[in-house]
Amino acid sequence: MDNKRGNKAADKLYKIIHNMKQDIYLAENMLDILIESNEPNVKIWACSVAFDIDYKFKEAEKILEHITNSSDLGILSLSAEMVLENHKGKTT
């Protein structure tokens, strides 16, 4: 049951990202809101999409660096670090 829910959620996220890439104005408006979220998971996802569409990448880097250095966030710190490293690997 959890796999099915996880797959459905992943499919929805994929569709959202696809729509955002098709409508950059929509993407920028959504990311402006999501990047300010209090939820680290949401911020990590929003920063990842921001990197994909080349939007506010300096701000996204700072947010991910902050999350990476937040020891109280556990595995989310590692997730942020991996997104940041992946982005830096693409830009060098």
KAKA-V544390 format. One record per backbone hydrogen bond with DSSP energy under -0.5 kcal/mol. CO is the residue of the C=O (numbers start at 0). NH is the residue of the N-H. E is the energy in kcal/mol with one decimal. If there is no record, write none. Layout:
BEGIN
CO/NH/E  CO/NH/E
END
This chain:
BEGIN
0/4/-2.1  1/5/-2.8  2/6/-2.8  3/7/-2.3  4/8/-2.5  5/9/-2.4  6/10/-2.5  7/11/-2.3  8/12/-2.5  9/13/-2.5  10/14/-2.2  11/15/-2.4  12/16/-2.7  13/17/-2.5  14/18/-2.6  15/19/-2.5  16/20/-2.4  17/21/-1.4  18/22/-1.5  22/26/-2.5  23/27/-3.0  24/28/-2.2  25/29/-2.7  26/30/-3.0  27/31/-2.2  28/32/-1.2  29/33/-2.9  30/34/-2.7  32/35/-1.1  33/36/-1.6  37/39/-0.6  38/42/-2.1  39/43/-2.7  40/44/-2.2  41/45/-2.9  42/46/-2.7  43/47/-2.1  44/48/-2.2  45/49/-2.6  46/50/-2.3  47/51/-1.9  48/52/-2.0  49/54/-2.8  50/53/-1.0  55/59/-2.6  56/60/-2.4  57/61/-2.1  58/62/-2.3  59/63/-2.5  60/64/-2.6  61/65/-2.3  62/66/-2.3  63/67/-2.9  64/68/-1.8  66/69/-1.5  68/70/-1.1  69/72/-1.9  70/73/-1.1  72/75/-1.9  73/76/-1.3  73/77/-1.0  74/78/-2.3  75/79/-2.5  76/80/-2.2  77/81/-2.5  78/82/-2.2  79/83/-2.4  80/84/-2.8  81/85/-2.5  82/86/-2.3  83/87/-2.6  84/88/-2.2  85/89/-1.3  86/90/-1.3  87/91/-0.8
END
